[in-house]
Amino acid sequence: MTARTYTLLGPDRRPYQSATSGALGGHRPGRVYGRLDCPAALRAIARGGYVRHRVFFADEQTAVAAVYRPCAVCLPDEHAQWKAGRSGKACCS
């Protein structure tokens, strides 16, 4: 019997195989990460289309290093900190 592996995204945004499942999920085009039970993500998954762009991260540090932002729905405190840190910066930089 082979051990199950999971595909996670690393800080360099490249996929790698892990014996441990991801702790956080993300959406590649939106560069957003959040909890696996995020209501917004679950609604998007239920509508379809979101799944093919879904990525997973081992932890928050890896998601941040990969330049993903926290979800405003399931991680409101982290999102507020991220947004506050962006004030005064040019759009899309």
mmCIF file as gemmi writes it, N, C-alpha and C atoms, coordinates in Angstrom:
data_model
loop_
_atom_site.group_PDB
_atom_site.id
_atom_site.type_symbol
_atom_site.label_atom_id
_atom_site.label_alt_id
_atom_site.label_comp_id
_atom_site.label_asym_id
_atom_site.label_entity_id
_atom_site.label_seq_id
_atom_site.pdbx_PDB_ins_code
_atom_site.Cartn_x
_atom_site.Cartn_y
_atom_site.Cartn_z
_atom_site.occupancy
_atom_site.B_iso_or_equiv
_atom_site.pdbx_formal_charge
_atom_site.auth_seq_id
_atom_site.auth_asym_id
_atom_site.pdbx_PDB_model_num
ATOM 1 N N . MET Axp A 1 ? 0.847 -1.179 0 1 0 ? 1 A 1
ATOM 2 C CA . MET Axp A 1 ? 0 0 0 1 0 ? 1 A 1
ATOM 3 C C . MET Axp A 1 ? 0.897 1.248 0 1 0 ? 1 A 1
ATOM 4 N N . THR Axp A 2 ? 0.609 2.194 -0.866 1 0 ? 2 A 1
ATOM 5 C CA . THR Axp A 2 ? 1.412 3.415 -0.936 1 0 ? 2 A 1
ATOM 6 C C . THR Axp A 2 ? 0.842 4.48 -0.016 1 0 ? 2 A 1
ATOM 7 N N . ALA Axp A 3 ? 1.742 5.295 0.512 1 0 ? 3 A 1
ATOM 8 C CA . ALA Axp A 3 ? 1.318 6.379 1.396 1 0 ? 3 A 1
ATOM 9 C C . ALA Axp A 3 ? 0.669 7.47 0.558 1 0 ? 3 A 1
ATOM 10 N N . ARG Axp A 4 ? -0.332 8.102 1.102 1 0 ? 4 A 1
ATOM 11 C CA . ARG Axp A 4 ? -1.014 9.186 0.41 1 0 ? 4 A 1
ATOM 12 C C . ARG Axp A 4 ? -0.131 10.434 0.438 1 0 ? 4 A 1
ATOM 13 N N . THR Axp A 5 ? -0.094 11.146 -0.674 1 0 ? 5 A 1
ATOM 14 C CA . THR Axp A 5 ? 0.639 12.404 -0.721 1 0 ? 5 A 1
ATOM 15 C C . THR Axp A 5 ? -0.301 13.518 -1.152 1 0 ? 5 A 1
ATOM 16 N N . TYR Axp A 6 ? 0.052 14.72 -0.779 1 0 ? 6 A 1
ATOM 17 C CA . TYR Axp A 6 ? -0.743 15.908 -1.074 1 0 ? 6 A 1
ATOM 18 C C . TYR Axp A 6 ? 0.136 16.897 -1.831 1 0 ? 6 A 1
ATOM 19 N N . THR Axp A 7 ? -0.449 17.611 -2.752 1 0 ? 7 A 1
ATOM 20 C CA . THR Axp A 7 ? 0.283 18.632 -3.482 1 0 ? 7 A 1
ATOM 21 C C . THR Axp A 7 ? 0.045 19.978 -2.807 1 0 ? 7 A 1
ATOM 22 N N . LEU Axp A 8 ? 1.136 20.572 -2.33 1 0 ? 8 A 1
ATOM 23 C CA . LEU Axp A 8 ? 1.072 21.873 -1.672 1 0 ? 8 A 1
ATOM 24 C C . LEU Axp A 8 ? 1.864 22.878 -2.489 1 0 ? 8 A 1
ATOM 25 N N . LEU Axp A 9 ? 1.609 24.145 -2.249 1 0 ? 9 A 1
ATOM 26 C CA . LEU Axp A 9 ? 2.362 25.209 -2.898 1 0 ? 9 A 1
ATOM 27 C C . LEU Axp A 9 ? 3.412 25.707 -1.928 1 0 ? 9 A 1
ATOM 28 N N . GLY Axp A 10 ? 4.633 25.865 -2.418 1 0 ? 10 A 1
ATOM 29 C CA . GLY Axp A 10 ? 5.73 26.35 -1.588 1 0 ? 10 A 1
ATOM 30 C C . GLY Axp A 10 ? 5.846 27.865 -1.653 1 0 ? 10 A 1
ATOM 31 N N . PRO Axp A 11 ? 6.776 28.429 -0.893 1 0 ? 11 A 1
ATOM 32 C CA . PRO Axp A 11 ? 6.964 29.885 -0.876 1 0 ? 11 A 1
ATOM 33 C C . PRO Axp A 11 ? 7.366 30.449 -2.231 1 0 ? 11 A 1
ATOM 34 N N . ASP Axp A 12 ? 7.894 29.589 -3.102 1 0 ? 12 A 1
ATOM 35 C CA . ASP Axp A 12 ? 8.273 30.011 -4.454 1 0 ? 12 A 1
ATOM 36 C C . ASP Axp A 12 ? 7.129 29.818 -5.45 1 0 ? 12 A 1
ATOM 37 N N . ARG Axp A 13 ? 5.939 29.492 -4.941 1 0 ? 13 A 1
ATOM 38 C CA . ARG Axp A 13 ? 4.718 29.254 -5.72 1 0 ? 13 A 1
ATOM 39 C C . ARG Axp A 13 ? 4.809 28.017 -6.61 1 0 ? 13 A 1
ATOM 40 N N . ARG Axp A 14 ? 5.741 27.135 -6.304 1 0 ? 14 A 1
ATOM 41 C CA . ARG Axp A 14 ? 5.855 25.882 -7.051 1 0 ? 14 A 1
ATOM 42 C C . ARG Axp A 14 ? 5.238 24.752 -6.24 1 0 ? 14 A 1
ATOM 43 N N . PRO Axp A 15 ? 4.536 23.837 -6.908 1 0 ? 15 A 1
ATOM 44 C CA . PRO Axp A 15 ? 3.938 22.709 -6.193 1 0 ? 15 A 1
ATOM 45 C C . PRO Axp A 15 ? 4.996 21.706 -5.738 1 0 ? 15 A 1
ATOM 46 N N . TYR Axp A 16 ? 4.726 21.091 -4.608 1 0 ? 16 A 1
ATOM 47 C CA . TYR Axp A 16 ? 5.575 20.013 -4.109 1 0 ? 16 A 1
ATOM 48 C C . TYR Axp A 16 ? 4.705 18.982 -3.413 1 0 ? 16 A 1
ATOM 49 N N . GLN Axp A 17 ? 5.204 17.771 -3.304 1 0 ? 17 A 1
ATOM 50 C CA . GLN Axp A 17 ? 4.469 16.677 -2.675 1 0 ? 17 A 1
ATOM 51 C C . GLN Axp A 17 ? 4.785 16.623 -1.184 1 0 ? 17 A 1
ATOM 52 N N . SER Axp A 18 ? 3.754 16.376 -0.382 1 0 ? 18 A 1
ATOM 53 C CA . SER Axp A 18 ? 3.91 16.304 1.069 1 0 ? 18 A 1
ATOM 54 C C . SER Axp A 18 ? 3.097 15.135 1.61 1 0 ? 18 A 1
ATOM 55 N N . ALA Axp A 19 ? 3.598 14.533 2.666 1 0 ? 19 A 1
ATOM 56 C CA . ALA Axp A 19 ? 2.855 13.462 3.335 1 0 ? 19 A 1
ATOM 57 C C . ALA Axp A 19 ? 1.761 14.044 4.23 1 0 ? 19 A 1
ATOM 58 N N . THR Axp A 20 ? 1.836 15.344 4.499 1 0 ? 20 A 1
ATOM 59 C CA . THR Axp A 20 ? 0.864 16.034 5.352 1 0 ? 20 A 1
ATOM 60 C C . THR Axp A 20 ? -0.026 16.918 4.488 1 0 ? 20 A 1
ATOM 61 N N . SER Axp A 21 ? -1.319 16.889 4.765 1 0 ? 21 A 1
ATOM 62 C CA . SER Axp A 21 ? -2.238 17.727 3.994 1 0 ? 21 A 1
ATOM 63 C C . SER Axp A 21 ? -2.035 19.201 4.355 1 0 ? 21 A 1
ATOM 64 N N . GLY Axp A 22 ? -2.489 20.074 3.487 1 0 ? 22 A 1
ATOM 65 C CA . GLY Axp A 22 ? -2.366 21.509 3.722 1 0 ? 22 A 1
ATOM 66 C C . GLY Axp A 22 ? -3.253 21.988 4.856 1 0 ? 22 A 1
ATOM 67 N N . ALA Axp A 23 ? -2.789 23.004 5.558 1 0 ? 23 A 1
ATOM 68 C CA . ALA Axp A 23 ? -3.562 23.595 6.649 1 0 ? 23 A 1
ATOM 69 C C . ALA Axp A 23 ? -4.439 24.737 6.156 1 0 ? 23 A 1
ATOM 70 N N . LEU Axp A 24 ? -4.073 25.319 5.008 1 0 ? 24 A 1
ATOM 71 C CA . LEU Axp A 24 ? -4.805 26.445 4.441 1 0 ? 24 A 1
ATOM 72 C C . LEU Axp A 24 ? -5.041 26.202 2.962 1 0 ? 24 A 1
ATOM 73 N N . GLY Axp A 25 ? -6.144 26.746 2.464 1 0 ? 25 A 1
ATOM 74 C CA . GLY Axp A 25 ? -6.443 26.664 1.042 1 0 ? 25 A 1
ATOM 75 C C . GLY Axp A 25 ? -6.291 28.027 0.413 1 0 ? 25 A 1
ATOM 76 N N . GLY Axp A 26 ? -6.125 28.039 -0.883 1 0 ? 26 A 1
ATOM 77 C CA . GLY Axp A 26 ? -5.989 29.304 -1.582 1 0 ? 26 A 1
ATOM 78 C C . GLY Axp A 26 ? -6.596 29.247 -2.962 1 0 ? 26 A 1
ATOM 79 N N . HIS Axp A 27 ? -6.721 30.417 -3.56 1 0 ? 27 A 1
ATOM 80 C CA . HIS Axp A 27 ? -7.236 30.563 -4.917 1 0 ? 27 A 1
ATOM 81 C C . HIS Axp A 27 ? -6.149 31.227 -5.746 1 0 ? 27 A 1
ATOM 82 N N . ARG Axp A 28 ? -5.611 30.495 -6.705 1 0 ? 28 A 1
ATOM 83 C CA . ARG Axp A 28 ? -4.449 30.957 -7.466 1 0 ? 28 A 1
ATOM 84 C C . ARG Axp A 28 ? -4.686 32.286 -8.186 1 0 ? 28 A 1
ATOM 85 N N . PRO Axp A 29 ? -5.742 32.461 -8.993 1 0 ? 29 A 1
ATOM 86 C CA . PRO Axp A 29 ? -5.895 33.735 -9.705 1 0 ? 29 A 1
ATOM 87 C C . PRO Axp A 29 ? -6.062 34.947 -8.772 1 0 ? 29 A 1
ATOM 88 N N . GLY Axp A 30 ? -6.75 34.769 -7.667 1 0 ? 30 A 1
ATOM 89 C CA . GLY Axp A 30 ? -6.967 35.878 -6.741 1 0 ? 30 A 1
ATOM 90 C C . GLY Axp A 30 ? -5.857 36.062 -5.722 1 0 ? 30 A 1
ATOM 91 N N . ARG Axp A 31 ? -4.945 35.089 -5.677 1 0 ? 31 A 1
ATOM 92 C CA . ARG Axp A 31 ? -3.85 35.093 -4.702 1 0 ? 31 A 1
ATOM 93 C C . ARG Axp A 31 ? -4.363 35.339 -3.279 1 0 ? 31 A 1
ATOM 94 N N . VAL Axp A 32 ? -5.406 34.599 -2.911 1 0 ? 32 A 1
ATOM 95 C CA . VAL Axp A 32 ? -6.023 34.69 -1.584 1 0 ? 32 A 1
ATOM 96 C C . VAL Axp A 32 ? -5.841 33.349 -0.891 1 0 ? 32 A 1
ATOM 97 N N . TYR Axp A 33 ? -5.565 33.378 0.423 1 0 ? 33 A 1
ATOM 98 C CA . TYR Axp A 33 ? -5.525 32.134 1.195 1 0 ? 33 A 1
ATOM 99 C C . TYR Axp A 33 ? -6.453 32.264 2.389 1 0 ? 33 A 1
ATOM 100 N N . GLY Axp A 34 ? -6.931 31.117 2.866 1 0 ? 34 A 1
ATOM 101 C CA . GLY Axp A 34 ? -7.827 31.119 4.022 1 0 ? 34 A 1
ATOM 102 C C . GLY Axp A 34 ? -7.965 29.736 4.613 1 0 ? 34 A 1
ATOM 103 N N . ARG Axp A 35 ? -8.837 29.652 5.587 1 0 ? 35 A 1
ATOM 104 C CA . ARG Axp A 35 ? -9.096 28.376 6.256 1 0 ? 35 A 1
ATOM 105 C C . ARG Axp A 35 ? -9.781 27.411 5.289 1 0 ? 35 A 1
ATOM 106 N N . LEU Axp A 36 ? -9.606 26.139 5.537 1 0 ? 36 A 1
ATOM 107 C CA . LEU Axp A 36 ? -10.228 25.129 4.684 1 0 ? 36 A 1
ATOM 108 C C . LEU Axp A 36 ? -11.744 25.13 4.811 1 0 ? 36 A 1
ATOM 109 N N . ASP Axp A 37 ? -12.264 25.634 5.929 1 0 ? 37 A 1
ATOM 110 C CA . ASP Axp A 37 ? -13.711 25.69 6.132 1 0 ? 37 A 1
ATOM 111 C C . ASP Axp A 37 ? -14.282 27.09 5.859 1 0 ? 37 A 1
ATOM 112 N N . CYS Axp A 38 ? -13.574 27.905 5.115 1 0 ? 38 A 1
ATOM 113 C CA . CYS Axp A 38 ? -14.006 29.269 4.814 1 0 ? 38 A 1
ATOM 114 C C . CYS Axp A 38 ? -15.358 29.247 4.097 1 0 ? 38 A 1
ATOM 115 N N . PRO Axp A 39 ? -16.356 29.97 4.617 1 0 ? 39 A 1
ATOM 116 C CA . PRO Axp A 39 ? -17.67 29.985 3.964 1 0 ? 39 A 1
ATOM 117 C C . PRO Axp A 39 ? -17.622 30.515 2.53 1 0 ? 39 A 1
ATOM 118 N N . ALA Axp A 40 ? -16.806 31.527 2.272 1 0 ? 40 A 1
ATOM 119 C CA . ALA Axp A 40 ? -16.716 32.081 0.915 1 0 ? 40 A 1
ATOM 120 C C . ALA Axp A 40 ? -16.125 31.051 -0.042 1 0 ? 40 A 1
ATOM 121 N N . ALA Axp A 41 ? -15.087 30.365 0.372 1 0 ? 41 A 1
ATOM 122 C CA . ALA Axp A 41 ? -14.477 29.342 -0.479 1 0 ? 41 A 1
ATOM 123 C C . ALA Axp A 41 ? -15.432 28.184 -0.702 1 0 ? 41 A 1
ATOM 124 N N . LEU Axp A 42 ? -16.12 27.76 0.345 1 0 ? 42 A 1
ATOM 125 C CA . LEU Axp A 42 ? -17.061 26.644 0.205 1 0 ? 42 A 1
ATOM 126 C C . LEU Axp A 42 ? -18.205 26.996 -0.738 1 0 ? 42 A 1
ATOM 127 N N . ARG Axp A 43 ? -18.683 28.255 -0.702 1 0 ? 43 A 1
ATOM 128 C CA . ARG Axp A 43 ? -19.725 28.69 -1.645 1 0 ? 43 A 1
ATOM 129 C C . ARG Axp A 43 ? -19.187 28.658 -3.076 1 0 ? 43 A 1
ATOM 130 N N . ALA Axp A 44 ? -17.971 29.146 -3.261 1 0 ? 44 A 1
ATOM 131 C CA . ALA Axp A 44 ? -17.371 29.146 -4.6 1 0 ? 44 A 1
ATOM 132 C C . ALA Axp A 44 ? -17.174 27.726 -5.118 1 0 ? 44 A 1
ATOM 133 N N . ILE Axp A 45 ? -16.749 26.833 -4.24 1 0 ? 45 A 1
ATOM 134 C CA . ILE Axp A 45 ? -16.564 25.431 -4.617 1 0 ? 45 A 1
ATOM 135 C C . ILE Axp A 45 ? -17.902 24.818 -5.013 1 0 ? 45 A 1
ATOM 136 N N . ALA Axp A 46 ? -18.955 25.123 -4.268 1 0 ? 46 A 1
ATOM 137 C CA . ALA Axp A 46 ? -20.283 24.581 -4.564 1 0 ? 46 A 1
ATOM 138 C C . ALA Axp A 46 ? -20.793 25.051 -5.93 1 0 ? 46 A 1
ATOM 139 N N . ARG Axp A 47 ? -20.406 26.259 -6.336 1 0 ? 47 A 1
ATOM 140 C CA . ARG Axp A 47 ? -20.809 26.787 -7.646 1 0 ? 47 A 1
ATOM 141 C C . ARG Axp A 47 ? -19.977 26.189 -8.77 1 0 ? 47 A 1
ATOM 142 N N . GLY Axp A 48 ? -18.852 25.585 -8.446 1 0 ? 48 A 1
ATOM 143 C CA . GLY Axp A 48 ? -17.965 25.008 -9.451 1 0 ? 48 A 1
ATOM 144 C C . GLY Axp A 48 ? -16.966 26.033 -9.956 1 0 ? 48 A 1
ATOM 145 N N . GLY Axp A 49 ? -16.001 25.588 -10.7 1 0 ? 49 A 1
ATOM 146 C CA . GLY Axp A 49 ? -15.02 26.484 -11.287 1 0 ? 49 A 1
ATOM 147 C C . GLY Axp A 49 ? -13.873 26.846 -10.363 1 0 ? 49 A 1
ATOM 148 N N . TYR Axp A 50 ? -14.107 26.972 -9.101 1 0 ? 50 A 1
ATOM 149 C CA . TYR Axp A 50 ? -13.081 27.372 -8.137 1 0 ? 50 A 1
ATOM 150 C C . TYR Axp A 50 ? -12.067 26.255 -7.916 1 0 ? 50 A 1
ATOM 151 N N . VAL Axp A 51 ? -12.532 25.035 -7.978 1 0 ? 51 A 1
ATOM 152 C CA . VAL Axp A 51 ? -11.718 23.874 -7.622 1 0 ? 51 A 1
ATOM 153 C C . VAL Axp A 51 ? -10.458 23.756 -8.479 1 0 ? 51 A 1
ATOM 154 N N . ARG Axp A 52 ? -10.55 24.033 -9.75 1 0 ? 52 A 1
ATOM 155 C CA . ARG Axp A 52 ? -9.372 23.856 -10.605 1 0 ? 52 A 1
ATOM 156 C C . ARG Axp A 52 ? -8.278 24.881 -10.324 1 0 ? 52 A 1
ATOM 157 N N . HIS Axp A 53 ? -8.614 25.949 -9.615 1 0 ? 53 A 1
ATOM 158 C CA . HIS Axp A 53 ? -7.636 26.975 -9.255 1 0 ? 53 A 1
ATOM 159 C C . HIS Axp A 53 ? -7.245 26.907 -7.778 1 0 ? 53 A 1
ATOM 160 N N . ARG Axp A 54 ? -7.687 25.861 -7.107 1 0 ? 54 A 1
ATOM 161 C CA . ARG Axp A 54 ? -7.447 25.714 -5.666 1 0 ? 54 A 1
ATOM 162 C C . ARG Axp A 54 ? -6.017 25.255 -5.433 1 0 ? 54 A 1
ATOM 163 N N . VAL Axp A 55 ? -5.368 25.876 -4.461 1 0 ? 55 A 1
ATOM 164 C CA . VAL Axp A 55 ? -4.027 25.482 -4.035 1 0 ? 55 A 1
ATOM 165 C C . VAL Axp A 55 ? -4.051 25.314 -2.52 1 0 ? 55 A 1
ATOM 166 N N . PHE Axp A 56 ? -3.034 24.659 -1.985 1 0 ? 56 A 1
ATOM 167 C CA . PHE Axp A 56 ? -2.979 24.415 -0.545 1 0 ? 56 A 1
ATOM 168 C C . PHE Axp A 56 ? -1.601 24.783 -0.017 1 0 ? 56 A 1
ATOM 169 N N . PHE Axp A 57 ? -1.594 25.245 1.228 1 0 ? 57 A 1
ATOM 170 C CA . PHE Axp A 57 ? -0.359 25.663 1.888 1 0 ? 57 A 1
ATOM 171 C C . PHE Axp A 57 ? -0.199 24.92 3.209 1 0 ? 57 A 1
ATOM 172 N N . ALA Axp A 58 ? 1.038 24.649 3.563 1 0 ? 58 A 1
ATOM 173 C CA . ALA Axp A 58 ? 1.333 23.984 4.832 1 0 ? 58 A 1
ATOM 174 C C . ALA Axp A 58 ? 1.014 24.896 6.012 1 0 ? 58 A 1
ATOM 175 N N . ASP Axp A 59 ? 1.264 26.203 5.84 1 0 ? 59 A 1
ATOM 176 C CA . ASP Axp A 59 ? 1.05 27.148 6.942 1 0 ? 59 A 1
ATOM 177 C C . ASP Axp A 59 ? 0.928 28.57 6.393 1 0 ? 59 A 1
ATOM 178 N N . GLU Axp A 60 ? 0.603 29.492 7.285 1 0 ? 60 A 1
ATOM 179 C CA . GLU Axp A 60 ? 0.403 30.881 6.886 1 0 ? 60 A 1
ATOM 180 C C . GLU Axp A 60 ? 1.691 31.533 6.383 1 0 ? 60 A 1
ATOM 181 N N . GLN Axp A 61 ? 2.809 31.214 7.002 1 0 ? 61 A 1
ATOM 182 C CA . GLN Axp A 61 ? 4.081 31.792 6.585 1 0 ? 61 A 1
ATOM 183 C C . GLN Axp A 61 ? 4.386 31.459 5.122 1 0 ? 61 A 1
ATOM 184 N N . THR Axp A 62 ? 4.089 30.246 4.716 1 0 ? 62 A 1
ATOM 185 C CA . THR Axp A 62 ? 4.326 29.841 3.335 1 0 ? 62 A 1
ATOM 186 C C . THR Axp A 62 ? 3.398 30.588 2.385 1 0 ? 62 A 1
ATOM 187 N N . ALA Axp A 63 ? 2.137 30.745 2.765 1 0 ? 63 A 1
ATOM 188 C CA . ALA Axp A 63 ? 1.179 31.479 1.926 1 0 ? 63 A 1
ATOM 189 C C . ALA Axp A 63 ? 1.615 32.928 1.747 1 0 ? 63 A 1
ATOM 190 N N . VAL Axp A 64 ? 2.056 33.566 2.827 1 0 ? 64 A 1
ATOM 191 C CA . VAL Axp A 64 ? 2.513 34.956 2.767 1 0 ? 64 A 1
ATOM 192 C C . VAL Axp A 64 ? 3.773 35.06 1.913 1 0 ? 64 A 1
ATOM 193 N N . ALA Axp A 65 ? 4.697 34.125 2.092 1 0 ? 65 A 1
ATOM 194 C CA . ALA Axp A 65 ? 5.939 34.132 1.304 1 0 ? 65 A 1
ATOM 195 C C . ALA Axp A 65 ? 5.649 33.954 -0.183 1 0 ? 65 A 1
ATOM 196 N N . ALA Axp A 66 ? 4.57 33.247 -0.517 1 0 ? 66 A 1
ATOM 197 C CA . ALA Axp A 66 ? 4.175 33.044 -1.911 1 0 ? 66 A 1
ATOM 198 C C . ALA Axp A 66 ? 3.382 34.237 -2.443 1 0 ? 66 A 1
ATOM 199 N N . VAL Axp A 67 ? 3.281 35.282 -1.657 1 0 ? 67 A 1
ATOM 200 C CA . VAL Axp A 67 ? 2.609 36.54 -2.001 1 0 ? 67 A 1
ATOM 201 C C . VAL Axp A 67 ? 1.105 36.35 -2.188 1 0 ? 67 A 1
ATOM 202 N N . TYR Axp A 68 ? 0.502 35.598 -1.295 1 0 ? 68 A 1
ATOM 203 C CA . TYR Axp A 68 ? -0.956 35.466 -1.218 1 0 ? 68 A 1
ATOM 204 C C . TYR Axp A 68 ? -1.421 36.323 -0.05 1 0 ? 68 A 1
ATOM 205 N N . ARG Axp A 69 ? -2.649 36.843 -0.156 1 0 ? 69 A 1
ATOM 206 C CA . ARG Axp A 69 ? -3.195 37.693 0.912 1 0 ? 69 A 1
ATOM 207 C C . ARG Axp A 69 ? -4.252 36.928 1.692 1 0 ? 69 A 1
ATOM 208 N N . PRO Axp A 70 ? -4.476 37.309 2.955 1 0 ? 70 A 1
ATOM 209 C CA . PRO Axp A 70 ? -5.474 36.616 3.763 1 0 ? 70 A 1
ATOM 210 C C . PRO Axp A 70 ? -6.896 36.922 3.295 1 0 ? 70 A 1
ATOM 211 N N . CYS Axp A 71 ? -7.758 35.958 3.446 1 0 ? 71 A 1
ATOM 212 C CA . CYS Axp A 71 ? -9.177 36.104 3.102 1 0 ? 71 A 1
ATOM 213 C C . CYS Axp A 71 ? -9.861 37.035 4.101 1 0 ? 71 A 1
ATOM 214 N N . ALA Axp A 72 ? -10.651 37.962 3.596 1 0 ? 72 A 1
ATOM 215 C CA . ALA Axp A 72 ? -11.372 38.905 4.459 1 0 ? 72 A 1
ATOM 216 C C . ALA Axp A 72 ? -12.523 38.227 5.189 1 0 ? 72 A 1
ATOM 217 N N . VAL Axp A 73 ? -13.015 37.111 4.678 1 0 ? 73 A 1
ATOM 218 C CA . VAL Axp A 73 ? -14.165 36.435 5.281 1 0 ? 73 A 1
ATOM 219 C C . VAL Axp A 73 ? -13.747 35.579 6.466 1 0 ? 73 A 1
ATOM 220 N N . CYS Axp A 74 ? -12.786 34.686 6.269 1 0 ? 74 A 1
ATOM 221 C CA . CYS Axp A 74 ? -12.444 33.739 7.335 1 0 ? 74 A 1
ATOM 222 C C . CYS Axp A 74 ? -11.236 34.159 8.166 1 0 ? 74 A 1
ATOM 223 N N . LEU Axp A 75 ? -10.482 35.145 7.685 1 0 ? 75 A 1
ATOM 224 C CA . LEU Axp A 75 ? -9.32 35.642 8.431 1 0 ? 75 A 1
ATOM 225 C C . LEU Axp A 75 ? -9.393 37.179 8.502 1 0 ? 75 A 1
ATOM 226 N N . PRO Axp A 76 ? -10.469 37.717 9.101 1 0 ? 76 A 1
ATOM 227 C CA . PRO Axp A 76 ? -10.661 39.174 9.085 1 0 ? 76 A 1
ATOM 228 C C . PRO Axp A 76 ? -9.552 39.956 9.786 1 0 ? 76 A 1
ATOM 229 N N . ASP Axp A 77 ? -9.014 39.458 10.877 1 0 ? 77 A 1
ATOM 230 C CA . ASP Axp A 77 ? -7.942 40.172 11.578 1 0 ? 77 A 1
ATOM 231 C C . ASP Axp A 77 ? -6.665 40.204 10.744 1 0 ? 77 A 1
ATOM 232 N N . GLU Axp A 78 ? -6.311 39.063 10.169 1 0 ? 78 A 1
ATOM 233 C CA . GLU Axp A 78 ? -5.119 38.988 9.327 1 0 ? 78 A 1
ATOM 234 C C . GLU Axp A 78 ? -5.284 39.86 8.082 1 0 ? 78 A 1
ATOM 235 N N . HIS Axp A 79 ? -6.516 39.865 7.526 1 0 ? 79 A 1
ATOM 236 C CA . HIS Axp A 79 ? -6.778 40.686 6.35 1 0 ? 79 A 1
ATOM 237 C C . HIS Axp A 79 ? -6.652 42.173 6.693 1 0 ? 79 A 1
ATOM 238 N N . ALA Axp A 80 ? -7.16 42.575 7.836 1 0 ? 80 A 1
ATOM 239 C CA . ALA Axp A 80 ? -7.056 43.984 8.252 1 0 ? 80 A 1
ATOM 240 C C . ALA Axp A 80 ? -5.596 44.385 8.42 1 0 ? 80 A 1
ATOM 241 N N . GLN Axp A 81 ? -4.782 43.512 8.99 1 0 ? 81 A 1
ATOM 242 C CA . GLN Axp A 81 ? -3.351 43.802 9.132 1 0 ? 81 A 1
ATOM 243 C C . GLN Axp A 81 ? -2.684 43.9 7.766 1 0 ? 81 A 1
ATOM 244 N N . TRP Axp A 82 ? -3.02 42.99 6.865 1 0 ? 82 A 1
ATOM 245 C CA . TRP Axp A 82 ? -2.462 43.017 5.519 1 0 ? 82 A 1
ATOM 246 C C . TRP Axp A 82 ? -2.844 44.317 4.811 1 0 ? 82 A 1
ATOM 247 N N . LYS Axp A 83 ? -4.128 44.684 4.93 1 0 ? 83 A 1
ATOM 248 C CA . LYS Axp A 83 ? -4.605 45.892 4.267 1 0 ? 83 A 1
ATOM 249 C C . LYS Axp A 83 ? -3.944 47.14 4.848 1 0 ? 83 A 1
ATOM 250 N N . ALA Axp A 84 ? -3.785 47.197 6.157 1 0 ? 84 A 1
ATOM 251 C CA . ALA Axp A 84 ? -3.144 48.339 6.81 1 0 ? 84 A 1
ATOM 252 C C . ALA Axp A 84 ? -1.692 48.454 6.356 1 0 ? 84 A 1
ATOM 253 N N . GLY Axp A 85 ? -1.031 47.337 6.153 1 0 ? 85 A 1
ATOM 254 C CA . GLY Axp A 85 ? 0.36 47.331 5.705 1 0 ? 85 A 1
ATOM 255 C C . GLY Axp A 85 ? 0.523 47.791 4.268 1 0 ? 85 A 1
ATOM 256 N N . ARG Axp A 86 ? -0.55 47.778 3.517 1 0 ? 86 A 1
ATOM 257 C CA . ARG Axp A 86 ? -0.508 48.193 2.105 1 0 ? 86 A 1
ATOM 258 C C . ARG Axp A 86 ? -0.843 49.666 1.932 1 0 ? 86 A 1
ATOM 259 N N . SER Axp A 87 ? -1.322 50.35 2.971 1 0 ? 87 A 1
ATOM 260 C CA . SER Axp A 87 ? -1.722 51.745 2.803 1 0 ? 87 A 1
ATOM 261 C C . SER Axp A 87 ? -0.517 52.567 2.381 1 0 ? 87 A 1
ATOM 262 N N . GLY Axp A 88 ? -0.756 53.445 1.437 1 0 ? 88 A 1
ATOM 263 C CA . GLY Axp A 88 ? 0.31 54.297 0.939 1 0 ? 88 A 1
ATOM 264 C C . GLY Axp A 88 ? 1.116 53.678 -0.188 1 0 ? 88 A 1
ATOM 265 N N . LYS Axp A 89 ? 0.874 52.408 -0.508 1 0 ? 89 A 1
ATOM 266 C CA . LYS Axp A 89 ? 1.605 51.761 -1.6 1 0 ? 89 A 1
ATOM 267 C C . LYS Axp A 89 ? 0.815 51.929 -2.893 1 0 ? 89 A 1
ATOM 268 N N . ALA Axp A 90 ? 1.499 51.952 -3.973 1 0 ? 90 A 1
ATOM 269 C CA . ALA Axp A 90 ? 0.847 52.068 -5.278 1 0 ? 90 A 1
ATOM 270 C C . ALA Axp A 90 ? 0.048 50.801 -5.563 1 0 ? 90 A 1
ATOM 271 N N . CYS Axp A 91 ? -0.981 50.94 -6.327 1 0 ? 91 A 1
ATOM 272 C CA . CYS Axp A 91 ? -1.811 49.816 -6.707 1 0 ? 91 A 1
ATOM 273 C C . CYS Axp A 91 ? -0.981 48.761 -7.417 1 0 ? 91 A 1
ATOM 274 N N . CYS Axp A 92 ? -1.244 47.552 -7.071 1 0 ? 92 A 1
ATOM 275 C CA . CYS Axp A 92 ? -0.715 46.381 -7.774 1 0 ? 92 A 1
ATOM 276 C C . CYS Axp A 92 ? 0.795 46.214 -7.682 1 0 ? 92 A 1
ATOM 277 N N . SER Axp A 93 ? 1.431 46.82 -6.718 1 0 ? 93 A 1
ATOM 278 C CA . SER Axp A 93 ? 2.882 46.639 -6.604 1 0 ? 93 A 1
ATOM 279 C C . SER Axp A 93 ? 3.225 45.541 -5.642 1 0 ? 93 A 1
